Every structure is written in structure tokens, then in C-alpha cells.
Amino acid sequence: ETGVTQTPRHLVMGMTNKKSLKCEQHLGHNAMYWYKQSAKKPLELMFVYSLEERVENNSVPSRFSPECPNSSHLFLHLHTLQPEDSALYLCASSQGGDRGALGYGYTFGSGTRLTVV
Amino acid sequence: AQKITQTQPGMFVQEKEAVTLDCTYDTSDQSYGLFWYKQPSSGEMIFLIYQGSYDEQNATEGRYSLNFQKARKSANLVISASQLGDSAMYFCAMRGRLYTGKLIFGQGTTLQVKP
């Protein structure tokens, strides 16, 4: 399997549930990212992991908790979410760490479409 | 700060015609990279084309070309011979050195190709 794989593709959860989103890349990249894409809004960068260390957290509420156990896997743990957290969550990876060569774009997964009810 | 602006929320084009999607950017970096991504309704972001700030020639990838005008800080995407499968959301993005090298995106342009 190649590229960036995200599971599940769709998720519906209640506000009191706990769930996790999973991202896996088989590209040998060493930086991974979580983005949130809400309707009619630009993509918002949530978290950056470079060489398995979190290097950026863009003021994301604590109900979102990322985990990067190794350079190939990234998780986003969710708990007590709000309806406004409903969005498409995209995972991406890149070569050379988060400060890699500028020509290295990001490779994205297909996203998890999350609905909070 | 870095910023990407796409001023066309939606565009229509007739099949087989060419279309230009606008992108302007603002950065204080001297060295940066510009990208275009396509997002079909399935959600995946698909890389289309890259232009480096020091590249003298405009980038081309098949039917995609990037009209890079550095002095105007614009990086427009040109799609030639549009196909029905080109209907999607298109995002312009930039990666610079100054702000941790992260990729930042514009608001996107929805392109619809008419048969």
C-alpha cells in the first residue's frame, strides 16, 4: 500500500463519545500534519509533527489530542466534541521534516468526514 | 505574515476550453514554493504543480501550467483543454522558510466544467 491512508472515511459521533482518527503513510516521510477543513473556510493547520515530535499546535482546543507513535502513524484522539467541530479532517505528510526543502509539497490522505451530533 | 488569496469562489468553463484560476500571495520570504492542489468531491487533495520562487521558467505539468509573475506576486493556474473530470475545488498554497516551512492555503476556487 502506498500514499497516505486515513481511517475511517466517515464518522458520526455524539458529543460525549471518544473516538480516534488514524493516518498512515508509506512514503518514508518524516513530517506529518493534521488539517481541519470546514465548509467555506480555508484549510486550518492544527498540528505539526516532525521526526515524531510535536512542533506546532495552532491553539487547538484540548478536546483534540494528537499522537505520533512513529514516523509512519499519526492519530487524532477526539473527546467531548462540539457540533462546530464537524468538518473534514485531512492528514498530510512531507519529506525532510517540517522545515524540509521548499519543493517538497505535502501528500494528503482522503480525509475523515466527521459529524458531531 | 504569509497569505494566499484566491478571489474567485466559483468558475465555469466549457469543456475543451482553457481556464485561468487566480492566486496572489504575500510573503516577506525571499525563498518560497508555490503549489496548486485539486480537491474532488471525494475529499482527497491531489498535487498538481509546483513553482519555486527562483525558477525562471513557468512550471508545466501536462495540461496544467503556472503563470508565475513574481513582481506582481501572482501564481495563476492555467488548465488547457478542460475536461469534465476537472470539476473540483482548486487550492493555491505556499511554503516559505520564515514560518516553520508549513504549507498555507488560499480559500479555494470551485471549478465546474460544462459539457
Boltz contact constraints between the chains, C-beta under 6 A:
constraints:
  - contact:
      token1: [A, 42]
      token2: [B, 105]
      max_distance: 6.0
  - contact:
      token1: [A, 42]
      token2: [B, 107]
      max_distance: 6.0
  - contact:
      token1: [A, 43]
      token2: [B, 105]
      max_distance: 6.0
  - contact:
      token1: [A, 45]
      token2: [B, 102]
      max_distance: 6.0
  - contact:
      token1: [A, 88]
      token2: [B, 43]
      max_distance: 6.0
  - contact:
      token1: [A, 98]
      token2: [B, 100]
      max_distance: 6.0
  - contact:
      token1: [A, 98]
      token2: [B, 101]
      max_distance: 6.0
  - contact:
      token1: [A, 99]
      token2: [B, 101]
      max_distance: 6.0
  - contact:
      token1: [A, 102]
      token2: [B, 33]
      max_distance: 6.0
  - contact:
      token1: [A, 102]
      token2: [B, 95]
      max_distance: 6.0
  - contact:
      token1: [A, 103]
      token2: [B, 33]
      max_distance: 6.0
  - contact:
      token1: [A, 105]
      token2: [B, 35]
      max_distance: 6.0
  - contact:
      token1: [A, 105]
      token2: [B, 47]
      max_distance: 6.0
  - contact:
      token1: [A, 106]
      token2: [B, 103]
      max_distance: 6.0
  - contact:
      token1: [A, 108]
      token2: [B, 45]
      max_distance: 6.0
  - contact:
      token1: [A, 110]
      token2: [B, 43]
      max_distance: 6.0
  - contact:
      token1: [A, 110]
      token2: [B, 44]
      max_distance: 6.0
  - contact:
      token1: [A, 111]
      token2: [B, 43]
      max_distance: 6.0
